[in-house]
Amino acid sequence: MPFAFRRAACALTLSTLASAGAFAQQALQALPPQVDAALARAKVPRDSVTMLVAEADGTRQPRLAWRTQVPVNPASIMKLVTTYAALDMLGAAYSWTTPVYVEGTVNNGVLNGNLYIKGQGDPKLVLERMWLLLRHVQGLGITTVSGDIVIDRSAFETTVESDPGAFDGEPLRPYNASPDALLVNFKSVNMSFAPDRAGQIARVSYEPPLASVAMPQTVPLVPGECGDWRTSLRADFTDVNRIRFNGGLPASCGEKSWAVAYGDPRTYAMRAIGGMWAEMGGRVGGQMREGRVPAELKPAFEFESPPLAEVIRDINKYSNNVMAQQVFLTIGLAQKNRGTFEASRTAMGQWWRERIGTGEAQPVFENGSGLSRDERISAAALGRMLQVAWRSPVMPELMSSLPAMGVDGTLKRRALRSGGSAHLKTGTLRDAAGVAGFVDGASGRRYVVVAIANGENAVAARAALDALVDWASQDN
């Protein structure tokens, strides 16, 4: 059911913010001395950063507003916008279903017909959950499908594979996986290497096994330090029907694992499901193929995902790009009945105008994950959204999804010197770095903090960003 925009509540919130002048045009303030010093040490110009510290309830002027009106590339901080929008529009308990259809009759363990699996955008259809789905199929009394197992990926009209290395030249990195209506295990294969020194080999196991892909079961142990063991393996993934290792695992290594994106992402779901079905003792008389579920068929069952509140924890704490894009596309599918990036951008734009307001420049959305050179948002606009989120019924779910500084996720190793606490989303690209979220002040007040650096030396600004968070927490 389309989201009903809460205009009255929105107007009240924005009126409160406006009356406090929280994000009005302001004269630039001086940066805190420790932040200024950290920028100088990093050789990051002051005009390369945007910084905002304001009370979460928006009742006072910001403590700091530095270049807050300038649109910047937020990198993965954009996931904050996508996940809050999803919570607000879809609800924290929203879940995805993957319906399974049986065409034909079942006799003595044989389905005399086809089996259909229809993807509808589940971001967390990892191996364990796909195994449970297939186990449910076997629970229907099916061990052999005499016809075909058909994969329906049509819910997302954007299921067109792009060059996985186009963004940063790293095509084997699972974070570069493209979204998919039937996203199985992030389209990646995890390879484990267990040394057997008596036999001078390492045994190789694969999760998942991929149907019709030759996968060597051993590699030799070779002399040398463990060091760059992946290079020593001299892996060759160019043939999508065969994985090759032209080297070996250094004998000094212990057990190792390596996750890589499969080289033919379009066929990954078919190969992974086919490989798992065979490993579970299932057989297919026909073939694994793509297709559409016949209109007259009704689902035999629907496999349900974890709720959105759980999914966004994975997205924000560990900055999962493809899961964020799945959620972004789901917004378009739910609000505009179209699983396209264009529909999602339209829905997000409408939501922003209705819920966050037009006092600041509207963000530029591309795919909602921050894995983009084109997405833009200002510190003032993001700060406004965080203040609206703070007053929202889904604030606890959003807050708990963010990395806790010095505790978990992408901030596990970045504790505050002051010993204070903060829940912040991080973002890093080659030319962008930042943090944004909520910081607890020593006085008991809570602040929204946005700190983003853009430019060729942006990553070097990390110490200055942490210094700002520390400063924000020391308010007594």
N, C-alpha and C positions, 0 to 999 in steps of 0.2 A: 504494500500500500504506500503511495507516495508520501514523503515526509511533509507534514503540515508545519510550515514555518511559524514560529512563535513570535509574531510581530510585536505584540504588546510587551512581552518580557524583554525582547531585544531593544525596543525603544526605551524602556526604563533603564536598562543597563547602559546604553549609549548616552542617554541623557545624563546619567550619573557621571560617566567618564567625561563628557563634554563640560559639565558644570565644574568639575575639578580641574579642567584644563590639562588633563593628563597627557594628551598627545597633540596639543596645539603647537603651532610654529613657535620655536623658542630660540633664544640666543644660545650659541654653543657654550657649554660649560667647560671648565678645565678638567682634564682627566685626573683621577686620583694619582698622587705621586708614584705609588708603587706600580701602577699600570703604565704610566708614562715611562718609568725607568725600564720596565720589562720590554716595552716596545723598542726603546732605544737600543737595548742590548741585542735584541733580535734583528735590528735594522729594518723594522717595519714602520713605514711612515704613518703618522697619525691620521692622515686622510685616506688610509687604506682600511680603516676600521670603522664600524658603527657600533655604538654601545648604549644600552638603556637599562636603568635600574629604577623600578617604580613599584609602589605598593600594590599587592595583588588585588585589593579591593577598590583601587582607583580613586580613593577619597582625597589624596594629596598630590601635589606636584611631584614629578619624578625627582629622585635624588640625583640622577644623572641622565642627561639626554645628549648624546654626542653623534651628530650626523644621522639622526634617526629617520629622516625623511628620504634618505638615499636608497633606492632599490639595489639590492645586492643578491649575488648567488648564494643561497643558504646551504648548498650541498644537502646532506642528509637531514638537516634540521627541517626540511620541507615535510618529512614524515610526520612531524608534529601536527601540521595542518591537515594532512590526509587522515590521520588516525582520529583527531578530534572531530573532524567533519563526519567521519564514518560513525563514531559513537553518537553524535548529535542527530544524524539523519536516520541511521539504521537501528540504533539502540545497542546497549552493551550486551544483550542476550542474543543478538542476531547470529544465526549460524547458516552455513552453506549445506546443501544436500547434493549428493552424487547418486542419482537414481540408476538402478540396474533393471533391465528389461529382459524377460525371457520370451522368446518367440518359438513356439512349438511345444511339444509334450515331453515329459520326462518319464523314462522307463528304465528300470534297472541301472540307474546311475548315468544314463545317457540322455542328454538334451537333443531331441531330434529337431534341430533348427539352430537359430542364431542366438547369441548372447550379446546384449548391448550395454555399454557403460557410457553414461552421458556426463561429461564434466560441466559443472556450473560455477567454476571459479574458486573452489576450495583452496585456500592458500597453504593448508597444512596437510596435504595428502602425502605424508611421508611413508617410508617403507612399512613401518609397523601398522599404520592405519590402512594401507593398501592390502596388506596381508589379511587384516581383519575383514575387509570388504570381500576379498576372494574366499575367505573361510566361510563367510555368510552365504556366498554362492554355493559352496559345497554343502552347507547346511540345508539347502533346498533339495538335496539329493543328487546334485550334479557333479560328476567327476570327469565326464567326457562331453564335449560340445561337438556334435557331429557336423555342424555347420561352421560358421565363422564367429570369432569374437570381434565385435565391431566397436570402435572407439569414436564417440561423437564429441567433437571439440567445437561445435558451432555456436555455443553460447556467447563466446567472445569473438566478435567479427574481426578483431585485430590479431587473430592467431596466425600471424604471418611472421616467419622467422627472419630476423634481421641478422646482420653480421655480428656475432657475439664479441668480436674483437674491435668493433668500430669505435667504441667509446674510449678505451685506453690501451688497445693492443694486447689484451690478456684474454684470448678466447677460451682458455681452459679454466678460467676462474668461475666457480659456481655463482658468484654474485652477479655475473653478467648474463645469467639466464633470462630469457624473455618470458613474459607472462603467457599463460595458456589456460583455456577453460578446463582442461584436464592436466593440471600441473602435478606430475608425480615426482616426488623426491627432488624437487628443484632441478630436474633433468641432469642429475649428476650421478657419478659412480664413485663409490668409496672403495679403494683398493687397500688391502691390508697385507703387509709383508712380515712373515714370521720366520726368523732365521732357524735353520736346522744345521748346526755346525758339524755334526757327525756326517751328514750327507753333503756338506758344502753347498747347500742350496737355501733359498728362502721360499717358503710356500706362500702362494698368493691366493687370497680369497677376494670375492667381489660382491658388493651389495649395491644394487641388485644384480643378479645374473641377467644378462641381456640376450634375448632370443636372437639367434642367427648371427651372433658376434663371437668370433674365436677369441678366447681369453686364456693365455698361458697360465698354467697352474704353478709353475716354479720359475725362479730366476737364479742364476749362479751367485754365490758369494764371491766377492772380489777383494783384493787387498786395498788398504787405504783407510784414512780417517772417515768417520761418519759424515761430518761436515755437510756438504751440499749433496746429500745422498740421492735427491731426485735427479740431479744432473748425471750422476754416476749410472743410474738406471738406463739412461738414453732411450727414454720412452718415445714411441712413434704412434701418434693417434690419427695420422692422416687418412688411413683406410678405415672407414666407419664400420666395416665388417670384420675387422681384426685389430686387436691391440698387440703391439710388439714392444719388446724390451731388447735393445741391442747391446746393453751393458749388464750390470749386475748391482746387487746391494752390497755396500762395503761390509766386510765381516765384523767390523767393530761396532756396527749398529745393533741396537735392540729391535724390538718389534716396532714397525712404522706403519702409518696409514696416510693415504693421499686421496683427497677428493678432487675429481676433475669433472668438468662439464663434458657431456657426451658430444661427439663431433657432428651428429646429425640430429639436432634437437626436435625436428619435426616428427621423427619416427620414435623418439625416446619412449613415450608412453606405451606404444604398441610393443616395443621390445622388452620394456621393463615388466609389463603385465604378463606378456607371453612367457618370459623367463621365470617369473615368480609362480605362475600357474603350473608350469612344468615341474618346478622344484617341489611344489606341493602335491605332486602326483596327478595333476590334471592333464588332460589331453585335448587336442583340437583336431577335428577331422578336416576342417577347411583351412582358413588362414586368419591371421591377425590383419585387420584392415581398418581404414577410416570410413565413416559413413554417417548417415542420419538415422535416428530412431524413427521407425514408421509411425505416422500420426495416430494410428488407431491403438497402438500398444499402451498399456498401463504399467507402471513400475511394479516389479515383483517386491522390491523394497527400496528404501532411500537411506543411504549411508550419510550420517550427519557429522559435521565438523565440530570442533570445539567452539565455544562462543567467541564472538568478536573481542570481548574483554581479554580473553586469553591470547588470542591471535596477536593483538597489538602489543602485548608484552614481548613477544619474539621480535616483532618489527622494530620497536623502539629501543629495547635493551641491547639488541645485537645488530641493529641497523640492517635488517634484511631487506634488500632492494626489491627482489621479485615478489615477496609477500606484500610489500607496500603497493606495488603496481597491481597486484591481484585485487587488493582492497579498493584502489582508485578506480579500476575498471568496474568493480561491483557497484560502486556508487552510480556510475552511468547506467548500468544494467537495471538497478533498482529504481532509479529516479526517472530515467528517460527510456527504459525498455530497450536499450541498445548497449551492447558490450563493446564500446569503442572509446578510444582516448578522447575523441572529439565530444562525444556525449558526456563523458566524465568531466571534461573541462567546462562544458556548459552548466552542468549540474553544480559543480563546485563554485563557479562564478555566481550563480543565482543564490546559492547558500551563503556565500560570503556577503553579498549585498544585503540579504535579509537578516542575517544573524550577527554579522560583525560590523557592517556599516560601510559607508563610502567616504568617511572623513579622511581616510588615507588612500593612497594609490592601491588599487586592487592587485593582489599577487598575480604573477604570470605562471600558469600551470603548464607542465608538459606531460609528465607521467606520474607525478605525485610521490616519487621516491627520493628525489634529489640527485639521482644519477643522471645529471643533465647539465648542459652548458647554458641552457636558456631559461630555466626557472628563476624567478626573481621575487623578492619580498623585501619590504623595508623593516627596520627594527621597530618603528612606530606601529606599523600594521600588525606585525607578529605580537608585539606587546599588547595591543588592543585585543587580539584574539585570545591571548593567554588570560587576560583579565575577564573576558566573557566566559572562558572555560572555568575559571576559578569560581564563578557564581553558578555554574551549571550543575545539574543533578548527576552528570557523569564525570565530575571532577575527580572523585576517588579512583575510578578506573583509569583515567588518563594519567593521573599522578603516579599510580603504582606501575604503570607501563614504562616509566622513564628510568634510565640508569640512576642509581643512588651513588653519589660521589664517594669514591673510596670503598664501595661495597660490592657492586656487581656491574654486569654489562660492560659497555665500552668505557665506563669511568672507574672500573675496579681498581686501577692503579693510579688514580688521580685524586688523592684525598686533600681536603682543605687544611691548610696550615693552622687555621684557627680552631680546628676540630668541629666546625659547624656542619650542618647537613644541607644537602641540595639534591633535587631531582631534576636532571638536565638531559636534553637530547644533544648529542654531539653531531658534528658534520665535518667531513674532510674530503676534499678533492685536491687535485694538483695545485689549483690556484684559489682555493677557498677553505676556510676552517672556521669553526665557531661552536658555541654552546648556547642553548636557550631553554628556559624552563622556570622552575620555582626554587627560591633560596630562602632558608629560614634564618632570620636575623636573631642576634643575641637578645634583642629586646622582646622577642616573642612575635614580632611582625613577620609577615611573609611577603616576599618580593617576587615580581617577575623580572627576569634578567635575560637580556639578549645581547650577545657579543659575537660579532662576525667580522672576519678579516677576508678581504679579497685582494688578489694580486699575486705576482710570481713568488713572493716570499711569505705567502699567507700562513703556511703550516708552521713557520717559525714563531708565529704570534701566540702559540698555545700557552706559554708561560704567562703572557699578559692577560689572556682570557681567564686563566685560573686565578690570577691576581685580582681581577675584577670581581669574580665570584667571592673570593676571600673578603674583599673590601665590603661587598654587599652584605655579608653575614655579620660584619662587625659594626653594628649600628647603635651601640649604647655608649 
